[in-house]
Amino acid sequence: MIAIVDYGMGNLRSVTNAFRRLGAEIAVTRDQKVIREARALVLPGVGAFGKCVENLRKFDLFDLLKEQMAQGKPYLGICLGMQILLESSEESPGVRGMAVIRGRAVRFRGAMKVPHMGWNSVDMVRPAKVFDTIPNGSYFYFVHSYFCEPDEPVTATTTEYGGKFTSSLEKDNIFACQFHPEKSQAVGLRLLGNFVRLCG
């Protein structure tokens, strides 16, 4: 069973529907016992970095998720679920992220429109298992004003928007993407299907 973590934020319906279309056994939950027994974790996210940390702590999930990742449980972070893995974000000064990956989230700067919204392509920097059979240059759907700047070599793909930014990352059992696979039609379902298969 894959636990889709309900911490009071995130696009739970679209993510849930996508996994159900794949025939995956899922539970939308914030129950600690269910999360501990799950074979994988999914953390979708829409909203502010600071509020995400606040809610995860309020439901006693912040340290639990870090513990489960440290034990090797597969983790998929979507959008804010990617940014929360880092140490901090310009969006919420003084708020500490999970620090599972060194780095911070920063706001887009320049003349382009913010948020970055719509379809954009990804360029593969290094092989990542969730991109199996997905062609380089495939288009995914994005909605975000901040992006990740990791301080360690975990970038799986980059995307061009006023310069290159990390659009997905992979570190051991952890995969996270800034785009929304659940809103990215067939190619997004293929990525989620790869994640399901990797979870056994």
GICOR-V536629 format. One record per backbone hydrogen bond with DSSP energy under -0.5 kcal/mol. CO is the residue of the C=O (numbers start at 1). NH is the residue of the N-H. E is the energy in kcal/mol with one decimal. If there is no record, write none. Layout:
# GICOR-V536629
co=CO nh=NH e=E
co=CO nh=NH e=E
This chain:
# GICOR-V536629
co=1 nh=3 e=-0.5
co=1 nh=39 e=-2.8
co=1 nh=40 e=-0.9
co=2 nh=4 e=-0.6
co=2 nh=27 e=-2.0
co=3 nh=5 e=-0.7
co=3 nh=42 e=-2.5
co=4 nh=29 e=-2.0
co=5 nh=7 e=-0.8
co=9 nh=7 e=-0.6
co=10 nh=12 e=-1.6
co=11 nh=15 e=-1.8
co=12 nh=16 e=-2.9
co=13 nh=17 e=-2.8
co=14 nh=18 e=-2.1
co=15 nh=19 e=-2.1
co=16 nh=20 e=-2.2
co=17 nh=21 e=-2.1
co=18 nh=22 e=-1.1
co=19 nh=24 e=-2.2
co=20 nh=23 e=-1.5
co=24 nh=26 e=-0.7
co=25 nh=2 e=-2.6
co=27 nh=4 e=-2.5
co=27 nh=29 e=-0.7
co=29 nh=6 e=-2.5
co=31 nh=35 e=-2.3
co=32 nh=36 e=-2.5
co=33 nh=37 e=-1.8
co=34 nh=38 e=-1.3
co=39 nh=74 e=-0.7
co=40 nh=3 e=-2.6
co=41 nh=76 e=-2.3
co=42 nh=5 e=-2.7
co=42 nh=44 e=-0.5
co=43 nh=78 e=-2.3
co=45 nh=80 e=-1.1
co=46 nh=10 e=-0.7
co=48 nh=52 e=-2.0
co=49 nh=53 e=-2.2
co=50 nh=54 e=-2.4
co=51 nh=55 e=-2.7
co=52 nh=56 e=-2.5
co=53 nh=57 e=-2.3
co=54 nh=58 e=-2.4
co=55 nh=59 e=-2.0
co=56 nh=61 e=-3.5
co=56 nh=62 e=-1.1
co=57 nh=60 e=-1.5
co=61 nh=65 e=-2.8
co=62 nh=66 e=-1.6
co=63 nh=67 e=-2.5
co=64 nh=68 e=-2.5
co=65 nh=69 e=-2.4
co=66 nh=70 e=-2.4
co=67 nh=71 e=-1.4
co=68 nh=73 e=-2.1
co=69 nh=72 e=-1.8
co=74 nh=41 e=-2.5
co=75 nh=175 e=-2.6
co=76 nh=43 e=-2.9
co=77 nh=177 e=-2.6
co=78 nh=81 e=-2.6
co=79 nh=82 e=-1.8
co=79 nh=83 e=-1.7
co=80 nh=84 e=-2.3
co=82 nh=85 e=-1.4
co=83 nh=86 e=-1.7
co=84 nh=98 e=-2.7
co=85 nh=100 e=-1.5
co=85 nh=101 e=-2.1
co=86 nh=99 e=-1.7
co=87 nh=97 e=-2.9
co=88 nh=105 e=-2.0
co=89 nh=92 e=-1.1
co=90 nh=93 e=-0.5
co=92 nh=95 e=-2.0
co=94 nh=96 e=-0.5
co=102 nh=151 e=-3.2
co=103 nh=87 e=-2.0
co=103 nh=88 e=-0.8
co=104 nh=149 e=-2.9
co=105 nh=90 e=-2.7
co=106 nh=147 e=-2.6
co=115 nh=117 e=-0.7
co=116 nh=144 e=-1.8
co=118 nh=142 e=-2.8
co=120 nh=140 e=-2.8
co=122 nh=124 e=-0.5
co=122 nh=137 e=-2.1
co=123 nh=158 e=-2.3
co=128 nh=131 e=-2.0
co=129 nh=132 e=-1.6
co=131 nh=134 e=-2.4
co=133 nh=135 e=-0.6
co=135 nh=138 e=-1.4
co=138 nh=122 e=-1.7
co=140 nh=120 e=-2.3
co=141 nh=180 e=-3.2
co=142 nh=118 e=-2.7
co=144 nh=116 e=-3.0
co=145 nh=108 e=-2.1
co=147 nh=106 e=-2.7
co=148 nh=166 e=-0.8
co=149 nh=104 e=-1.5
co=152 nh=154 e=-2.3
co=154 nh=170 e=-2.6
co=156 nh=125 e=-2.9
co=156 nh=126 e=-1.3
co=157 nh=167 e=-2.0
co=157 nh=168 e=-1.3
co=158 nh=123 e=-3.0
co=159 nh=161 e=-0.6
co=159 nh=165 e=-2.2
co=163 nh=161 e=-2.8
co=165 nh=159 e=-2.1
co=165 nh=167 e=-0.6
co=166 nh=148 e=-0.6
co=167 nh=178 e=-2.8
co=167 nh=179 e=-0.8
co=168 nh=156 e=-2.5
co=168 nh=157 e=-1.4
co=169 nh=176 e=-2.2
co=171 nh=174 e=-2.6
co=173 nh=75 e=-2.1
co=173 nh=175 e=-0.5
co=174 nh=171 e=-2.8
co=175 nh=77 e=-2.0
co=176 nh=169 e=-2.7
co=177 nh=79 e=-3.0
co=179 nh=181 e=-0.7
co=180 nh=183 e=-1.5
co=181 nh=184 e=-1.5
co=184 nh=187 e=-0.7
co=184 nh=188 e=-1.4
co=185 nh=189 e=-2.2
co=186 nh=190 e=-2.0
co=187 nh=191 e=-1.8
co=188 nh=192 e=-2.4
co=189 nh=193 e=-2.6
co=190 nh=194 e=-2.1
co=191 nh=195 e=-2.0
co=192 nh=196 e=-2.4
co=193 nh=197 e=-2.3
co=194 nh=198 e=-2.2
co=195 nh=199 e=-1.4
co=197 nh=200 e=-1.5
